[in-house]
Amino acid sequence: MKIEKHITYNNQSFSSLTDDSITASEDLSSLFVKTTMNQKYHDSIAHLPSINENELVNYFQITPKLIGITGTNGKTTTSALIAHSLQKLGYQVALLGTRGFFINGERKREKGLTTPTILELYSLIEEARECDYFVMEVSSHAITQNRILGLDFALKALSNITRDHLDFHKDLQEYIEVKNSFFAGKGLHIINADDLNAKVEHKITYSLTQKADFYACDYQLSPTITSTICTQDEVGTLHLLMCGRHNLYNALCSIASLLSLTHHSLQEVLESLEDFAGVEGRMEIVSHSPLIIVDFAHTDDGMEKILESFEGKKIAVLFGAGGDRDRTKRPKMGEVAQKYAQKIYITSDNPRSENPQNIIAEILQGITQEEKIKSINPIREQAIERAIKELESDEILFVLGKGDETYQIIGHQKIHFDDREVIADVLKSLEKRK
């Protein structure tokens, strides 16, 4: 029988089914974990010893304090900020999310699902048993599919809720309800008070626009973030080697989480963040001259959060949209590009099984100022090359959608592709021609 994950704990072996071929022997040293995701196999294994997913917690001793971050955008950076600060403050920390699995900054597993399946998740928490904290991103898919079932989070935080994953959720309202459902029950709940879609009781709030439990009294967003951070009892100055309003929100969420969960002062937390230089593929500056920034933003809201911080600057933006995903966001992405950019380059992201030209056509539905469109080319490498060649010295080029991804999915093929490598090669080629 093919299995998704196999671990041993307390002399018990656990397996989770993922394959249609059920040919297992009745090995009493194994227990099959019946999960929401493998329901179609439950009848086939009725004769085998098994447990339900809600019983899995009884077989593990969860030692680290669990911190869960959910939201449409900002989960990765917020989680990384919290983990970075905790390590600087002297704690042993595990970090799990889109970029992979880390213990004290050392990568243990490569990228996978934002939130892995329940059995793998429990095994990773067990691997991090010596840690004080386990910081993880929690996706809406994971909440819906019970991948975090049985876990008792010391703290849960929300970055924001905007349109995403409507290819999985039936509509935006369902998506909003799923995100809010993560905060059912007691515990520390850190919530963005500026997000109207957040419907959480018994919360600790942070804000950029109003007085909250934690808020920014004033701030500068570029070229780096400087902000006065106010709490009910303390005031301090945040210096962060990042830029943008969205990153100040991420920092506020992190600060509120750290101060709510630990005994440290505001000043200690702020100092612990001063040398955090950001996350790969998130507002990553890959060239200073010319200025080229790579980011993972792949929704209209994600794009707007990036570009609005540079409003008034001369902006060129290159992007596409993922295939086999929510189609309703595509024209909205075009609208955002038109709103902030003077030059627009439309290309492919991960088209998957869709025709790239069809995806591009749907993006174009949101663009009425056709003079801003400088290139329509589904071959991403060629589109990047042209955008760089046409970039003026006083312009900023944003290459959006893939961030630190090192592949492109075309049809059923996953080929090596890294925006940052392509950009470096183009710049090197142009330098040689001078």
MARRO-342672 format. One record per residue: x, y, z of N, C-alpha, C in turn. Coordinates in steps of 0.05 Angstrom, whole numbers, padded with zeros to 5 digits, always signed. Layout:
N
XYZXYZXYZ...
This chain:
434
+00017-00024+00000+00000+00000+00000+00018+00025+00000+00012+00044-00017+00026+00069-00018+00017+00086+00005+00036+00099+00019+00029+00115+00042+00039+00143+00039+00026+00162+00051+00034+00190+00050+00056+00196+00069+00054+00185+00093+00074+00190+00113+00075+00167+00132+00099+00160+00142+00102+00138+00160+00120+00146+00183+00110+00146+00207+00127+00153+00230+00124+00133+00252+00143+00133+00270+00141+00115+00293+00143+00132+00318+00125+00127+00336+00125+00142+00361+00113+00125+00383+00127+00123+00406+00118+00106+00428+00112+00078+00419+00130+00068+00402+00128+00040+00392+00104+00035+00375+00091+00056+00366+00068+00053+00348+00075+00064+00321+00066+00051+00300+00071+00060+00273+00045+00071+00261+00047+00094+00249+00023+00107+00237+00026+00110+00207+00005+00106+00193+00006+00109+00164-00020+00123+00155-00017+00140+00134-00041+00154+00123-00043+00147+00094-00067+00138+00086-00071+00128+00059-00074+00150+00038-00062+00146+00015-00066+00165-00007-00069+00151-00034-00067+00125-00035-00067+00111-00061-00092+00094-00064-00101+00090-00088-00125+00074-00093-00120+00044-00089-00095+00036-00089-00089+00007-00086-00086+00000-00057-00105-00015-00046-00105-00023-00018-00098-00053-00017-00073-00058-00009-00063-00086-00008-00048-00091+00018-00056-00078+00039-00041-00080+00064-00046-00106+00078-00026-00116+00092-00029-00139+00109-00038-00129+00137-00050-00146+00153-00059-00138+00179-00035-00139+00199-00019-00118+00197+00004-00116+00215-00004-00101+00240-00005-00114+00262-00015-00102+00287+00003-00081+00298+00028-00078+00286+00046-00057+00295+00039-00031+00281+00020-00031+00263+00012-00007+00248-00017+00000+00254-00021+00026+00255-00048+00037+00258-00052+00056+00235-00075+00054+00221-00081+00072+00200-00097+00096+00211-00088+00120+00203-00101+00144+00213-00123+00152+00192-00148+00150+00200-00170+00158+00183-00173+00189+00185-00169+00202+00162-00170+00231+00161-00192+00241+00142-00198+00266+00144-00217+00279+00126-00208+00276+00097-00182+00276+00092-00171+00275+00065-00171+00247+00053-00173+00226+00070-00172+00199+00058-00198+00183+00064-00220+00198+00065-00246+00185+00072-00254+00163+00052-00246+00166+00027-00255+00146+00007-00242+00119+00011-00222+00117+00029-00210+00091+00034-00220+00078+00060-00237+00092+00075-00244+00082+00101-00258+00055+00100-00275+00050+00081-00289+00024+00079-00269+00002+00072-00249+00009+00056-00229-00010+00047-00211-00020+00069-00208-00004+00090-00190-00012+00112-00205-00018+00137-00231-00023+00134-00248-00028+00158-00237-00052+00175-00224-00071+00162-00214-00095+00175-00187-00091+00188-00175-00067+00185-00149-00062+00196-00150-00044+00221-00131-00047+00239-00131-00030+00263-00127-00001+00254-00143+00017+00265-00141+00045+00257-00150+00064+00279-00144+00089+00276-00153+00110+00294-00164+00133+00277-00181+00149+00288-00190+00173+00274-00171+00196+00279-00172+00216+00261-00153+00238+00262-00155+00254+00288-00179+00255+00300-00182+00269+00325-00170+00255+00349-00162+00230+00345-00149+00215+00366-00118+00217+00365-00108+00228+00343-00079+00228+00339-00065+00244+00361-00077+00265+00371-00065+00281+00392-00059+00265+00417-00074+00243+00422-00070+00227+00446-00044+00211+00445-00032+00208+00421-00008+00192+00418+00018+00209+00418+00015+00235+00420+00037+00253+00419+00038+00272+00444+00061+00277+00453+00064+00297+00475+00075+00322+00462+00058+00342+00459+00065+00367+00445+00080+00385+00465+00106+00388+00462+00121+00404+00481+00125+00433+00473+00130+00440+00448+00133+00468+00442+00106+00483+00444+00107+00509+00450+00083+00525+00448+00078+00531+00419+00053+00526+00410+00046+00529+00382+00036+00558+00376+00046+00570+00355+00037+00596+00346+00028+00592+00317+00003+00598+00312-00008+00595+00285-00015+00622+00272-00006+00627+00248-00011+00651+00233-00028+00645+00209-00051+00658+00206-00068+00654+00183-00073+00681+00170-00083+00681+00146-00089+00706+00131-00084+00702+00102-00095+00719+00086-00091+00717+00057-00062+00724+00049-00053+00746+00059-00025+00755+00053-00011+00760+00079+00015+00757+00079+00032+00764+00102+00039+00741+00120+00028+00717+00116+00033+00695+00135+00063+00689+00136+00076+00687+00113+00104+00679+00113+00122+00699+00126+00119+00724+00120+00136+00745+00132+00130+00748+00162+00105+00748+00169+00098+00750+00198+00109+00727+00214+00106+00703+00204+00117+00679+00217+00147+00681+00220+00160+00690+00199+00190+00693+00199+00198+00714+00219+00183+00736+00220+00190+00758+00240+00188+00747+00268+00167+00733+00274+00163+00722+00301+00185+00702+00308+00191+00684+00290+00212+00664+00295+00239+00678+00298+00245+00698+00282+00270+00712+00284+00273+00726+00311+00252+00739+00320+00253+00753+00345+00256+00733+00368+00241+00712+00368+00243+00692+00390+00271+00681+00392+00284+00675+00369+00311+00665+00369+00330+00686+00381+00327+00711+00373+00344+00733+00383+00340+00736+00413+00316+00730+00423+00310+00733+00452+00319+00708+00467+00331+00689+00453+00343+00666+00468+00327+00640+00468+00306+00638+00452+00289+00614+00452+00298+00595+00429+00291+00570+00433+00294+00550+00411+00268+00550+00395+00270+00553+00369+00246+00558+00353+00245+00541+00328+00222+00529+00322+00217+00516+00297+00198+00534+00280+00202+00533+00254+00186+00550+00236+00177+00533+00213+00151+00533+00207+00139+00516+00186+00121+00533+00169+00124+00531+00142+00107+00545+00124+00114+00541+00095+00107+00561+00079+00110+00560+00050+00140+00555+00043+00158+00565+00058+00187+00562+00051+00199+00536+00060+00184+00520+00076+00195+00495+00086+00194+00493+00116+00211+00476+00127+00211+00471+00156+00239+00477+00166+00241+00493+00187+00266+00502+00198+00266+00498+00229+00289+00491+00239+00294+00491+00268+00317+00509+00274+00313+00530+00289+00333+00550+00296+00348+00560+00271+00332+00565+00250+00343+00576+00226+00354+00556+00206+00357+00531+00214+00369+00511+00196+00346+00496+00182+00348+00496+00155+00327+00483+00140+00328+00452+00144+00305+00441+00152+00303+00412+00156+00287+00398+00133+00268+00412+00122+00252+00402+00100+00249+00423+00079+00248+00415+00054+00244+00433+00032+00214+00442+00031+00208+00460+00012+00181+00470+00010+00161+00448+00004+00137+00452+00014+00116+00434+00008+00090+00450+00010+00069+00438+00021+00045+00452+00026+00050+00473+00048+00035+00495+00046+00037+00516+00067+00034+00503+00094+00012+00488+00097+00008+00472+00122+00006+00443+00113+00024+00426+00122+00024+00398+00113+00000+00382+00123-00002+00357+00113-00024+00340+00123-00020+00334+00152-00042+00326+00165-00042+00324+00194-00021+00305+00206-00016+00283+00192+00004+00264+00202+00032+00275+00200+00038+00288+00178+00064+00300+00174+00068+00322+00194+00047+00338+00199+00049+00360+00217+00056+00351+00245+00042+00330+00254+00048+00319+00281+00076+00309+00283+00086+00297+00261+00113+00286+00262+00134+00309+00263+00128+00331+00249+00146+00354+00250+00147+00367+00278+00123+00368+00290+00122+00379+00318+00138+00361+00336+00136+00335+00332+00152+00316+00348+00182+00320+00343+00189+00325+00318+00218+00330+00311+00228+00355+00325+00210+00374+00330+00218+00399+00343+00212+00398+00373+00212+00375+00385+00204+00372+00414+00223+00387+00433+00248+00392+00424+00266+00407+00442+00262+00437+00440+00245+00446+00422+00241+00475+00418+00222+00486+00439+00225+00512+00444+00206+00526+00462+00181+00534+00446+00184+00541+00421+00162+00551+00405+00162+00537+00377+00138+00533+00367+00134+00522+00340+00116+00542+00326+00127+00557+00307+00113+00578+00293+00105+00567+00265+00080+00569+00258+00071+00557+00233+00050+00574+00219+00051+00573+00192+00030+00584+00176+00006+00565+00174-00018+00576+00175-00042+00559+00174-00059+00569+00151-00062+00551+00131-00077+00558+00107-00107+00552+00110-00123+00564+00093-00152+00559+00094-00157+00530+00086-00141+00519+00069-00144+00491+00061-00140+00473+00086-00120+00479+00101-00114+00463+00125-00136+00464+00146-00148+00488+00149-00171+00491+00167-00194+00474+00158-00201+00476+00132-00223+00461+00121-00219+00431+00122-00195+00422+00117-00189+00394+00115-00180+00382+00142-00183+00396+00164-00177+00386+00191-00148+00378+00194-00129+00392+00180-00101+00385+00182-00089+00394+00209-00103+00412+00223-00092+00422+00248-00109+00411+00272-00125+00391+00266-00144+00380+00286-00129+00371+00311-00139+00378+00335-00128+00369+00360-00105+00386+00371-00095+00404+00355-00072+00421+00364-00082+00444+00381-00069+00448+00403-00076+00469+00422-00056+00492+00418-00065+00513+00404-00047+00536+00399-00046+00554+00423-00021+00562+00430-00018+00581+00451-00026+00609+00441-00023+00614+00415-00030+00639+00403-00037+00635+00374-00058+00649+00365-00066+00650+00337-00067+00679+00328-00058+00684+00304-00057+00711+00294-00069+00713+00266-00081+00735+00260-00093+00740+00233-00080+00764+00220-00070+00761+00196-00058+00783+00182-00080+00799+00167-00096+00786+00151-00117+00799+00136-00133+00778+00122-00157+00785+00112-00174+00767+00096-00183+00782+00072-00172+00774+00048-00181+00785+00023-00186+00762+00004-00194+00768-00020-00202+00748-00040-00179+00730-00048-00183+00704-00044-00163+00684-00053-00175+00656-00051-00164+00638-00066-00171+00609-00065-00201+00604-00070-00212+00620-00087-00241+00616-00094-00244+00593-00113-00222+00581-00122-00223+00556-00137-00228+00532-00118-00222+00536-00093-00226+00515-00072-00251+00521-00056-00254+00545-00046-00278+00553-00031-00300+00562-00051-00325+00557-00044-00346+00563-00064-00350+00592-00069-00344+00609-00049-00346+00638-00053-00330+00652-00031-00329+00679-00034-00313+00695-00015-00324+00692+00013-00350+00691+00016-00362+00689+00043-00353+00664+00057-00353+00642+00043-00343+00617+00055-00314+00619+00063-00298+00631+00046-00270+00635+00052-00266+00652+00078-00282+00673+00080-00281+00690+00104-00288+00675+00129-00310+00659+00126-00319+00643+00149-00298+00622+00158-00285+00610+00138-00264+00590+00145-00241+00604+00160-00232+00626+00150-00210+00640+00164-00218+00648+00193-00242+00658+00196-00251+00666+00223-00255+00642+00241-00262+00619+00230-00266+00595+00246-00241+00585+00260-00218+00593+00250-00193+00586+00263-00191+00597+00292-00206+00618+00297-00205+00632+00323-00227+00624+00342-00240+00602+00336-00260+00592+00355-00247+00583+00381-00261+00586+00403-00250+00577+00429-00234+00598+00442-00222+00590+00464-00206+00609+00481-00177+00610+00471-00162+00628+00483-00134+00631+00476-00128+00659+00468-00102+00664+00462-00093+00690+00452-00099+00693+00423-00115+00713+00416-00123+00717+00388-00114+00745+00380-00094+00747+00362-00083+00772+00353-00096+00779+00326-00111+00801+00325-00127+00807+00302-00121+00835+00290-00121+00837+00264-00118+00863+00250-00144+00879+00253-00144+00899+00269-00168+00915+00274-00177+00930+00249-00160+00933+00229-00167+00948+00205-00180+00931+00184-00181+00905+00189-00193+00887+00170-00223+00882+00176-00240+00892+00159-00269+00890+00164-00280+00861+00162-00264+00843+00150-00273+00815+00148-00266+00798+00172-00251+00810+00191-00244+00796+00215-00267+00798+00235-00279+00775+00242-00302+00774+00260-00295+00756+00284-00279+00766+00302-00268+00750+00323-00274+00763+00350-00284+00748+00369-00288+00758+00396-00263+00753+00413-00262+00766+00436-00241+00762+00455-00214+00763+00442-00208+00787+00430-00184+00790+00414-00166+00812+00425-00141+00810+00417-00121+00831+00421-00116+00843+00393-00117+00869+00391-00117+00882+00365-00092+00898+00359-00087+00901+00333-00065+00919+00324-00076+00935+00300-00064+00958+00295-00076+00976+00275-00056+00997+00265-00061+01006+00241-00046+01029+00230-00064+01054+00228-00090+01050+00232-00109+01072+00227-00125+01081+00252-00122+01066+00274-00138+01073+00297-00123+01063+00322-00132+01074+00345-00120+01064+00370-00129+01036+00375-00110+01019+00381-00116+00991+00386-00097+00982+00409-00097+00957+00416-00079+00948+00437-00050+00953+00429-00044+00950+00403-00018+00956+00392-00023+00972+00366-00010+00996+00363-00015+01011+00339+00009+01029+00333+00011+01037+00307+00032+01054+00298+00023+01083+00301+00037+01098+00317+00029+01126+00321+00037+01143+00297+00060+01138+00286+00068+01151+00261+00089+01133+00249+00094+01137+00223+00112+01119+00209+00122+01130+00183+00145+01119+00175+00157+01124+00149+00161+01096+00136+00153+01093+00111+00152+01067+00099+00174+01061+00079+00189+01082+00071+00209+01078+00050+00232+01098+00055+00257+01090+00050+00266+01065+00039+00266+01042+00059+00265+01048+00084+00262+01028+00105+00240+01037+00124+00230+01020+00141+00208+01026+00159+00219+01038+00185+00208+01061+00192+00213+01072+00219+00185+01080+00230+00179+01071+00253+00152+01076+00264+00153+01077+00295+00136+01095+00305+00132+01095+00334+00110+01075+00340+00116+01056+00357+00097+01035+00364+00086+01041+00392+00060+01041+00394+00047+01048+00420+00031+01024+00430+00033+01019+00456+00016+01000+00469+00002+01014+00491-00013+01000+00507-00028+01013+00529-00008+01023+00551+00016+01011+00552+00035+01017+00573+00061+01028+00564+00068+01023+00538+00095+01030+00529+00095+01043+00502+00116+01058+00496+00121+01070+00470+00150+01064+00462+00154+01056+00437+00181+01051+00428+00183+01056+00398+00208+01056+00388+00212+01062+00360+00222+01037+00345+00208+01030+00324+00214+01007+00307+00231+01016+00284+00254+01003+00280+00271+01007+00256+00272+00979+00243+00262+00978+00218+00260+00952+00204+00273+00955+00176+00290+00937+00169+00304+00937+00143+00286+00927+00121+00261+00937+00120+00241+00929+00100+00226+00954+00093+00209+00953+00073+00193+00976+00066+00165+00968+00060+00147+00987+00060+00119+00982+00053+00100+00981+00076+00076+00990+00071+00054+00990+00091+00048+00961+00099+00047+00943+00080+00040+00915+00087+00061+00903+00106+00086+00911+00103+00106+00900+00121+00104+00913+00149+00095+00937+00151+00090+00949+00177+00067+00934+00191+00046+00927+00175+00025+00910+00187+00036+00884+00197+00053+00871+00180+00065+00846+00189+00081+00849+00214+00096+00871+00216+00112+00876+00240+00094+00881+00264+00073+00896+00261+00054+00901+00283+00042+00875+00293+00034+00858+00275+00023+00832+00283+00043+00816+00298+00068+00817+00289+00089+00802+00303+00094+00813+00331+00096+00839+00333+00101+00852+00358+00079+00846+00378+00054+00849+00369+00031+00843+00386+00032+00814+00396+00039+00796+00378+00041+00767+00385+00063+00762+00406+00086+00774+00401+00109+00769+00419+00104+00781+00447+00093+00805+00448+00088+00817+00474+00065+00803+00489+00047+00792+00474+00024+00778+00487+00032+00751+00498+00053+00739+00486+00060+00712+00493+00084+00709+00511+00101+00729+00511+00125+00728+00527+00126+00750+00548+00146+00749+00565+00149+00769+00586+00166+00792+00579+00175+00793+00554+00195+00814+00545+00182+00841+00542+00198+00862+00544+00189+00889+00542+00187+00897+00512+00172+00918+00507+00170+00928+00479+00197+00934+00468+00214+00947+00483+00241+00954+00474+00257+00930+00466+00255+00909+00482+00270+00884+00476+00260+00872+00450+00234+00871+00446+00223+00860+00422+00231+00877+00397+00229+00903+00400+00236+00920+00377+00265+00917+00370+00283+00915+00389+00311+00911+00384+00317+00885+00370+00301+00864+00377+00305+00838+00366+00298+00837+00336+00283+00857+00326+00274+00857+00299+00292+00874+00281+00310+00889+00292+00325+00909+00277+00342+00898+00255+00352+00873+00258+00369+00862+00237+00354+00842+00219+00328+00841+00221+00312+00824+00204+00311+00837+00176+00322+00824+00156+00325+00836+00129+00304+00826+00110+00284+00812+00119+00263+00803+00102+00265+00773+00095+00246+00764+00078+00244+00736+00070+00250+00734+00040+00264+00714+00033+00269+00710+00004+00243+00710-00012+00244+00725-00034+00220+00725-00051+00198+00743-00042+00201+00756-00020+00181+00775-00010+00194+00803-00009+00186+00820-00027+00198+00847-00030+00229+00844-00030+00239+00825-00045+00267+00820-00047+00280+00838-00068+00298+00854-00061+00312+00871-00080+00335+00855-00092+00332+00849-00118+00352+00832-00132+00371+00849-00148+00365+00875-00151+00383+00894-00164+00377+00922-00154+00399+00936-00147+00395+00964-00137+00397+00984-00160+00413+00977-00180+00416+00995-00203+00418+00978-00229+00396+00976-00243+00369+00988-00238+00355+00974-00215+00335+00988-00204+00321+00977-00181+00300+00957-00190+00304+00931-00182+00286+00910-00190+00279+00894-00165+00253+00891-00160+00243+00878-00136+00226+00854-00144+00231+00831-00131+00216+00806-00136+00197+00802-00112+00173+00794-00117+00154+00788-00095+00135+00766-00103+00125+00752-00083+00107+00729-00087+00078+00738-00093+00072+00764-00091+00044+00773-00094+00031+00761-00119+00009+00747-00114-00004+00733-00137-00035+00737-00136-00044+00757-00121-00072+00765-00120-00074+00795-00124-00097+00805-00130-00100+00834-00134-00094+00849-00108-00103+00838-00085-00097+00851-00059-00068+00850-00053-00055+00827-00058-00026+00825-00054-00010+00845-00071-00018+00848-00096-00005+00867-00114-00009+00895-00104-00034+00902-00095-00039+00929-00086-00023+00935-00061-00020+00916-00043-00005+00921-00019+00024+00927-00025+00035+00915-00046+00062+00920-00054+00065+00947-00068+00048+00952-00088+00051+00975-00105+00043+01002-00092+00024+01001-00073+00014+01025-00061+00035+01039-00045+00054+01024-00035+00076+01035-00019+00095+01052-00036+00093+01049-00063+00111+01063-00081+00095+01082-00099+00070+01088-00090+00053+01107-00106+00068+01133-00109+00068+01144-00133+00083+01168-00139+00110+01163-00151+00119+01138-00149+00144+01131-00163+00137+01121-00191+00157+01120-00208+00153+01109-00235+00156+01079-00234+00134+01065-00239+00132+01036-00235+00128+01021-00261+00144+01000-00264+00139+00980-00285+00133+00954-00271+00113+00940-00280+00105+00915-00266+00102+00892-00286+00113+00869-00279+00111+00845-00295+00097+00824-00279+00077+00811-00290+00062+00791-00275+00045+00774-00293+00035+00752-00283+00016+00734-00296-00003+00725-00275-00017+00703-00280-00036+00692-00260-00035+00661-00263-00038+00648-00240-00036+00619-00240-00059+00605-00254-00053+00584-00269-00074+00569-00282-00087+00549-00263-00112+00541-00269-00127+00523-00252-00132+00534-00224-00133+00560-00222-00138+00573-00197-00160+00594-00201-00167+00608-00180-00189+00628-00181-00186+00647-00205-00205+00645-00223-00204+00662-00247-00214+00690-00242-00230+00694-00221-00243+00720-00217-00223+00742-00209-00200+00733-00200-00180+00753-00191-00164+00764-00215-00165+00751-00238-00147+00759-00260-00153+00787-00270-00177+00795-00277-00181+00823-00286-00176+00843-00263-00180+00835-00239-00175+00852-00216-00145+00858-00214-00128+00837-00220-00099+00841-00220-00092+00861-00242-00105+00860-00265-00100+00879-00286-00108+00907-00277-00130+00910-00263-00139+00936-00253-00118+00948-00234-00107+00932-00216-00087+00942-00197-00062+00951-00212-00053+00934-00231-00029+00942-00246-00033+00968-00260-00056+00972-00272-00062+00997-00286-00063+01021-00267-00073+01016-00243-00076+01038-00223-00049+01050-00215-00029+01032-00212-00004+01041-00200+00020+01043-00220+00019+01028-00242+00042+01026-00259+00039+01043-00284+00062+01052-00294+00063+01066-00320+00070+01047-00343+00082+01025-00336+00089+01004-00355+00079+00977-00345+00066+00962-00362+00055+00936-00354+00065+00914-00374+00076+00893-00363+00086+00870-00378+00070+00846-00369+00054+00834-00386+00037+00812-00378+00049+00786-00390+00052+00766-00373+00065+00741-00381+00051+00718-00366+00065+00695-00366+00054+00671-00352+00065+00670-00324+00050+00657-00306+00059+00650-00280+00064+00620-00280+00046+00605-00268+00045+00576-00270+00019+00569-00285+00019+00567-00311-00006+00563-00326-00019+00536-00321-00003+00517-00312-00013+00490-00307-00027+00480-00332-00052+00470-00330-00065+00457-00353-00080+00478-00371-00080+00503-00363-00094+00523-00379-00076+00534-00401-00089+00544-00422-00075+00558-00443-00066+00585-00433-00040+00591-00433-00031+00617-00423-00044+00641-00436-00050+00639-00461-00063+00661-00475-00091+00667-00464-00105+00646-00455-00132+00650-00443-00130+00664-00416-00109+00657-00401-00105+00670-00375-00098+00700-00380-00081+00705-00399-00073+00733-00405-00098+00749-00414-00115+00737-00430-00139+00750-00440-00156+00759-00417-00158+00743-00396-00175+00750-00373-00162+00772-00356-00136+00773-00355-00122+00795-00342-00127+00821-00357-00127+00820-00383-00130+00843-00400-00158+00856-00397-00178+00840-00388-00205+00850-00384-00205+00873-00363-00185+00873-00346-00185+00894-00325-00168+00918-00332-00157+00919-00357-00140+00941-00365-00153+00957-00388-00160+00981-00383-00172+00998-00403-00152+01018-00416-00131+01024-00402-00110+01042-00412-00089+01026-00427-00096+01019-00452-00079+01000-00467-00051+01011-00472-00048+01038-00472-00022+01049-00477-00001+01041-00455-00011+01033-00432+00007+01025-00411+00019+00997-00415+00006+00981-00432+00015+00954-00437+00038+00955-00457+00061+00947-00447+00086+00948-00463+00092+00921-00476+00082+00899-00464+00088+00873-00475+00068+00853-00465+00060+00835-00484+00043+00811-00477+00058+00787-00488+00070+00772-00470+00087+00750-00479+00085+00727-00458+00074+00704-00465+00071+00683-00446+00097+00670-00438+00118+00675-00453+00145+00664-00446+00157+00682-00426+00157+00674-00401+00164+00692-00379+00193+00702-00381+00211+00685-00389+00239+00693-00391+00242+00716-00411+00229+00714-00434+00230+00735-00454+00217+00761-00444+00195+00758-00429+00181+00782-00418+00199+00796-00398+00213+00781-00381+00231+00794-00362+00254+00808-00376+00265+00795-00396+00287+00807-00411+00279+00834-00423+00255+00835-00436+00246+00859-00448+00241+00881-00427+00228+00874-00405+00222+00893-00384+00248+00906-00373+00269+00890-00370+00294+00901-00360+00307+00919-00381+00307+00911-00406+00319+00927-00427+00306+00954-00430+00280+00955-00425+00265+00980-00428+00263+00996-00402+00276+00987-00381+00274+01000-00355+00292+01025-00354+00280+01048-00347+00296+01072-00345+00308+01074-00317+00328+01091-00314+00343+01093-00289+00326+01103-00265+00305+01118-00271+00288+01128-00250+00263+01112-00245+00262+01087-00256+00239+01070-00254+00245+01046-00236+00224+01034-00224+00226+01010-00208+00211+00988-00223+00225+00965-00226+00212+00942-00239+00204+00922-00217+00178+00915-00216+00168+00895-00198+00162+00870-00215+00175+00848-00207+00169+00822-00220+00154+00805-00200+00128+00802-00205+00110+00791-00185+00099+00764-00192+00091+00749-00170+00076+00725-00174+00090+00699-00165+00117+00698-00168+00131+00674-00162+00150+00676-00138+00160+00700-00133+00177+00703-00109+00201+00685-00110+00204+00668-00090+00227+00651-00088+00222+00623-00100+00200+00620-00114+00196+00594-00128+00218+00589-00148+00226+00564-00150+00248+00557-00168+00238+00539-00190+00213+00541-00197+00201+00524-00218+00178+00539-00231+00170+00528-00254+00146+00537-00268+00131+00512-00277+00105+00513-00272+00088+00490-00279+00074+00496-00305+00081+00482-00326+00069+00485-00352+00058+00458-00361+00032+00456-00364+00019+00431-00369+00023+00413-00344+00033+00390-00348+00039+00372-00325+00069+00371-00319+00084+00389-00331+00113+00390-00326+00120+00412-00306+00139+00405-00289+00149+00424-00270+00179+00429-00277+00184+00452-00290+00210+00457-00300+00224+00478-00282+00251+00477-00282+00266+00496-00266+00263+00524-00277+00255+00542-00260+00253+00570-00268+00254+00588-00243+00272+00607-00243+00275+00625-00220+00277+00653-00230+00257+00670-00224+00257+00698-00233+00284+00711-00227+00295+00706-00203+00319+00719-00195+00343+00711-00212+00344+00686-00219+00366+00677-00237+00364+00690-00264+00339+00691-00275+00335+00702-00301+00343+00732-00301+00335+00746-00280+00342+00775-00278+00372+00778-00277+00386+00762-00261+00415+00764-00259+00428+00759-00286+00419+00739-00301+00430+00732-00327+00426+00755-00346+00403+00767-00346+00397+00789-00365+00415+00813-00358+00418+00819-00333+00434+00842-00325+00464+00837-00332+00473+00813-00328+00500+00806-00335+00505+00808-00365+00486+00800-00380+00488+00801-00409+00489+00830-00419+00472+00847-00407+00471+00875-00414+00497+00890-00406+00509+00881-00384+00534+00893-00374+00557+00887-00394+00557+00863-00404+00578+00854-00423+00577+00870-00449+00553+00879-00456+00549+00893-00481+00558+00922-00480+00562+00932-00456+00570+00960-00453+00598+00965-00462
